[in-house]
Amino acid sequence: MNIGGGASGTAYLIRSKKDGQLYALKKISLKMKSQQERKLAENEFSLLKVLDSPTIIHYYEHFVEDETINIIMEYAEGGSLAKKIKDRKITGEHFSNEEVIFPSFSF
């Protein structure tokens, strides 16, 4: 099932045959892309691999098939933050303090 898309690719909801869990599969087509655009697409999964935070979608793995980069990531039920912000802007409703989570920092 298609769960979103943008300039860089399309995301699909998938279920693992191994563990039965839901994941997001982002497909980024490399067809008709310049070398620079291809490098930017590769940088996306390289960056996701090293980022580790409870506020960032978790990267699991990637593979290339038929000139398409496939990135398997954590599925965030409820949609993207960008969509939630857009929806709230349309309705004029603000986020409550409970909905906004700030990571704790120790100094």
C-alpha positions, 0 to 999 in steps of 0.5 A: 500500500502506498503511504506517501511520496515526494520528490525523492521517492515513494513509500509503501507499507510492507509486512515482513514475512520473517517477523510479521511486523510492519515496515516502510519501504521507500523506493527511489528510482535512479532512472533518468537521474544525473550522477549528482542526483544518484549520489544524493539518493545514496547519501540518504541511506548512508545518513540514515544508517548512522543516525540513532535517536528516538525522534528519527525513523529507524533505518533497517537495511537497503538494497538496489534492484532494477535501478531503484534504491529500496530502503527499509525503515521503521513504520511511523503509524499516523503519517509524517510530521509534515502531513500533521503540521499541514493538517493542523495549519488547515484546521487552525488547531495547535499541537498540545504540550503533550504532543510535542516531545523534546529530547532530554539533554544532559549537560 
